[in-house]
Amino acid sequence: MELAIVFDLTKYRFHIDFSLAVFSFSFCGIMSVHKKIVPF
């Protein structure tokens, strides 16, 4: 029972980390494109 709870938590944690990674990656991509268009 407890093992299943821990597994759910790690899966949830992984999902959060993955979402943050995707968000930061897309944010960096948007910023680099913005710098090419607007030079500041």
C-alpha positions as CSV (number, residue, x, y, z in Angstrom):
1,M,0.0,0.0,0.0
2,E,2.7,2.5,1.0
3,L,4.8,1.5,-1.9
4,A,2.0,2.4,-4.3
5,I,1.7,5.8,-2.6
6,V,5.4,6.4,-3.0
7,F,5.3,5.3,-6.6
8,D,2.4,7.7,-7.3
9,L,4.4,10.5,-5.7
10,T,7.5,9.9,-7.8
11,K,5.4,9.7,-10.9
12,Y,3.7,13.0,-10.0
13,R,7.1,14.5,-9.2
14,F,8.5,13.3,-12.6
15,H,5.5,14.9,-14.3
16,I,6.1,18.2,-12.6
17,D,9.9,18.1,-13.5
18,F,9.1,17.2,-17.1
19,S,6.5,20.1,-17.4
20,L,9.1,22.5,-15.9
21,A,11.8,21.3,-18.3
22,V,9.5,21.7,-21.3
23,F,8.3,25.2,-20.0
24,S,11.9,26.4,-19.5
25,F,13.0,25.0,-22.8
26,S,10.2,26.7,-24.7
27,F,10.8,29.9,-22.8
28,C,14.5,29.9,-23.8
29,G,13.5,29.3,-27.4
30,I,11.0,32.2,-27.3
31,M,13.6,34.5,-25.8
32,S,16.3,33.6,-28.4
33,V,13.8,34.2,-31.2
34,H,12.8,37.5,-29.6
35,K,16.5,38.5,-29.4
36,K,16.8,37.8,-33.1
37,I,13.8,40.0,-33.9
38,V,14.4,42.7,-31.3
39,P,18.1,43.3,-30.5
40,F,17.9,44.1,-26.8
